[in-house]
Amino acid sequence: MVDKLPEEEHPKPAFGWAARDQSGVLSPFKFSRRATGEKDVAFKVLYCGICHSDLHMVKNEWGLTQYPLIPGHEIVGVVTEVGSKVEKFKVGDKVGVGCMVGSCRSCDTCQNNLENYCSKMILTYGAKYYDGTVTYGGYSDSMVADEHFIVRIPDNLPLDAGAPLLCAGITVYSPLRYFGLDKPGMHVGVVGLGGLGHVAVKFARAMGVKVTVISTSPNKKQEALENLGADSFLVSRDQDQMQAAKGTLDGIIDTVSAVHPLLPLFTLLKSHGKLVLVGAPEKPLEMPVFPLITGRKTVGGSCFGGIKETQEMVDFAAKHNITADIEVIPMDYVNTAMERVLKADVRYRFVIDVGKTLKPDV
């Protein structure tokens, strides 16, 4: 059974998979994409990554969700149509859309290529577009977005393994750059070896940074050191290992999206070290202040990046052969994939083969 949204002002029929309530179960869904405007690019979706935030959103764990919800913000495909005033893209180009499809374009943050921090930023799915309609994500057959928010995918970057870079990749690349943790010879810790963590290791290593992976799972040591190229590995629950590494890190990128203690991470930092949170737990974390004061340490947060930086990240990835480690799945496996994401049972990112496996049910 396929539901259909009420008639809207969008003239293009589209098809995808949507969640209808907090159960988070996705099923086939007919909807409409807006017409391709004069500055818009339309493309056929070929692949879409499954981000942990998709799981939070389909279950309304952040209290932001409006149903029906079509998730997906790691979207890549091939251009099928361009508006009359589009300058950067043409039919046949390989392109992608990440976490946002709009912003005010005029505030200070937008003028500084930081559209992701604009107060009027429009998320790729589950948000209101300029015309008041709801945005729909990449678990669907097509996408339409303003050319400003479209990223060009280099020819040597595979679309399937490149798709997760549009969220996971930029989410770790941006803080490495902004917080100055990208200098050769620095020593950076990466907490969590999941969808974000494994690409953080790859980017940091390509920047010439020494990398220590910090994990609760001892069985990830071989993977971190031999397959991903990390320099060292710490089991965060092993007090002896943590004590031996005290005060050795210039910075830490914390990718964990579950509640976890911060104090052990503070002790790993050198004086003036920086702990940057990019995971988004559904509950507040406890932050002891004394170890920050005594070491003049910093706790910061970082969202994904602006469009200019996202394009820079994609180009850097192509130059250094950085891709996500993925498990490609058919569209009808998405609910099982979500259950496995919850259990961290994926190495390291599910990518939906939308182009070959999304079959419209009439």
N, C-alpha and C positions, 0 to 999 in steps of 0.2 A: 504494500500500500504506500503510495507516494502522496504526501500532502502538498498543497499548493498555497502559496501566500496570496492574500487578497490582491486584486489588481492595483498596481502602482503606476507611477508615471514613467517607469523604466521600460523602454520598448524591446529590450533584448532578452529573450528567454534564456535561462541558464539552469544548470543542474549541479547539485552537490550533495554533501551529507551534513546534517545539522543535528544539534542537540535541542530538545524541546523543553526540558525541565532539569532540575537539579540532580536527577539520576545520572546525568552525563552521558547517557546512551545516544549514539549517533545513528541516524538512518537516512535513507534517500529523501531528497527534498528538492522540489522545483521552486525557483524564485526568478527574479529579473535583475539583470545588470543594466545600469543606465546606458544611454546611448553614448557613443564616442564623441566627446566634445572637441572643439577645435585645438585644444592643447593636450588632448588625451592620447594615450597609447592603449590599444586593446591587444591582449595576447592570449594564446591558447596555453593553458596550464599543463605542463608535462610532469612536474614533480613538486611535491610540497612536503617539507619536513614537519615532524611532530615535536613541538616544543613542550617543555614541562608546564609552561604557562597556559598552553591549550587545555591541559588537564585541570588546572585551577579554574579556568574560565568556564569550561563546560559544566563543572560542578558548583559554580558560583561561590568558590571558596574565598574570593576577595570581596564579595558583596557588590560586584559591579555589573553582573551579567543580566542582559535582557534577552529573552528567548523569543523566537528561535535564533540559534547561534550557529553560524558556519565558521569554524576556526581556521587557522592556518596563516602564518605570516613568514614563512620561509619558502617563497613561491618563485619558481622559475619556469620559463617557457619561451615560445617563439611568437614574435609580433605578427598579428594578422591584419591590423588596421591602425592607421595613424590619423589624427585630426589635421585639418588644413593648415594649422599654424605650428605643428610639431617640427622642431628643428634638429633634434639629436638622434632620432631613431627612424628606421624605415621597416617596411614589411620584410620579415625573414630574419631580423636581428634576434640574437639570444639575449633575454632580459630577465630581470628579477624585481620583486617587490618584497621589502622587509616588513618592519613593524608599524610603519605609518604611511598614510596616503594623503595627508594634508596638514597644513599649518597656516598661520596668518600671513607669513612671508614678509612681514613688515616690522616686527618687534626687534629688539636688540639681539635676542638669541637667534632669530631667523636670519638677521643680517650678518651674523657671525657663523653661519652654516651649522647652527645647532638647533635645527627644527625640532629635534626630539625633546627639547626642553621648553618649547613654546607652550604657553598656557592654553592655546587653542589647537594644539596638535591633535590630529585625527588618527586614531588607531585603524589598522588595516581591517579589523573585524570587530563587531560588537560596539561600534560607535555611531554617532550621527554625522552624516556628511553635510556639506554646505546647504544642500537642498532639503535637509531635514530627514532624508531617508537613512536607513541603516546600512553600515558597511558590512560586507561579507568577505570571508577569507578564502584561502587557497585550497580547501577541501572541495574544490569545484572545478568545472571544466574551462572556465574563462575568467579573465581579470581585466578591469579597466581602471586606469589611474592617470593622473596628471603626469606629463613627461618629467617634471621636476623630481618626482618621487620614484622614478624608474631607474634601476641600475643596469649598466651594460655588463653582461657576462663575457669575459674573454674566451676566445675560441678554444684555448688549451685547458680551460677549467671544465671538468665534466659537470653536466647539469645536475645529475642525481646527488653526487657527493659534494657539490658546491652549494646546493640549496640551503643546508643548515648554517652556512656562513652568514646568511642574511639576518639571522638573529643571534645564534650561538657565537658565531665568529666575531661579529662587530661588538657584541656585548663584552667580550674579553679583550679584543684589540683596543677598543677605545680607552679603557682605564690604564692599560699598559702604556699607551702614548701620553695620555693626559697627566697621569701622576708621575711621569718620568721614570717608569720602571722598565724602560726599553733600551737602556744603555748597556753596551757590551761589557761583560765582567760583573754586572750586578747579580745579586742572588735573590730570586723571587720564589715564593711558595705558592702553590696552587692547591686549594682545598677542594676536594671532591673530584673524582675522576669519572665524570659523566659527560653529557652532551656538551656542556660549556667547558668543563675542566680539560678534556682531552685536546680540544683545539687551542686552549690557553697554553698548554705545554708546547704545542707545535709552533704557535706564533712567537712565544718567548724565546724558544730555541733558535728560531730563524732570525731573531733580533740580536742574537749573540749573548743572551742572558742565561746564567746558570739557574736551573730549575729543580726545586724539590717538591714532589707531590706529597700531600698530607691527606691521609685517608683513614677511615675506621676499618677498612678491609685489608688485612695482610695479604690476601690472595691476589690483590691487584699490583703487587710489587713487580713481578716479572713483566707484566704488561706495561707498566709505567717506564721501567728502565730499558727493556729490550725492544719493545715495539714502538713506543712513543718518544724515546730518547731522553727521558728525564735523567738528571745527574744523580739524584738521590731520592729516597722514599722514607717517609715517616709514618708509623702507625700512631694515630693521635691518642689512642687509648693506652699506649705503652709509655709509662712514666719515665723509664730509663732513656728511651729514645728521645722523648721530648725534652728531657732535662739536658741531654748531651747536645741538643741543637739550640739551646737557649741563646738568644741574642745573635743569631747568625743571618737573619734575613733582612734585606733592605725593604721588602714589601711583600704583601700577600694578596692574591686575588681569591676571594672566598665565593665559590660558585654554588654552595649548598642551599637548596630551597626548603630545607626542613629546620626545625628548631634545633640548635646546637650551641654548646658553650663557646664563648669568645675568649675567656681568660687564657686558656692554653695557647691560643694563637697570639695574644699580646706578648706572651713570654718569649716567643720565637723571634720577635722583631728586635732589631738593633735600636739604639736610641735614634729618634727622629724617623723611625720606620713607619710605614703606612699599611693599614689594613683596609682593603677596598671590598665592599660587599656588592655583589652583583646578583646573587640568588635572592629570592623573594619569599621567605617563609610566611605562612598564613597567620602566624602569631608573633608577637614582639619577642625580641631577643634581650637577654639580660646583659648589661654592659657595665662591668666594674670600672670605676674611674681612676682609682689610685695608680694602677700600673701605666695608665696613659700619662698621668701627670709626672710621674717619676722618670719617665723616659722621653718626655716630649713627643709622644707618639700620636699618630693621627688615625682616626676612623673615618672613612669616607664611603660614599655610595656612587654608583655609576649606572646610568641607563644604557640603552643601545646608543648608537652614534647618529650624527647628522648624515645627510645624503652625500655630501662631499667626502666625509671620512669613510662612509660605507663603500663608496667607489674606490677610494684609496686602499681600503682593506681587501677588497676583492682583487684588485690589481696586484697587491702585495702577495696574496695567496697564490695567484696564478704564477707569479714570478718565482716563488719558492716552493711550488708544487704542494701547497697546503690544501687538504680537503678534509672533510669530516669522515670518520669511520662510520659506515652506515649499514643498516639492514633494510633493503628495499622490500616493501610489502604491497599487496593489492588493496584497493579501496575498501573492500568488504572485510578486511582484517583489522580495521581501525579500532574497533571496540576492544578487541583482544590486546592490541598494541597499547591502548591507554592503560589497561590493567597491568601490563608489563612495565610501562613507564613508572607507575605507582610503586612497583616493587624494585625499581632500578634494574630490571632484567632486560637490558638492551646494551649492545656494544657498538656505537654509543648513541646513535641517533636513528630513529625510524624515519624513513622517507617513503611517502606514498607515491607509487607509480600511477599518477592520475591519468596521464595520457593514454595508457594502455588498459587500465583496469576500471576506470569510472564508466559504468554503463547506465545510461538513462533508463529508468523504469517507467514505463508509460502506464 
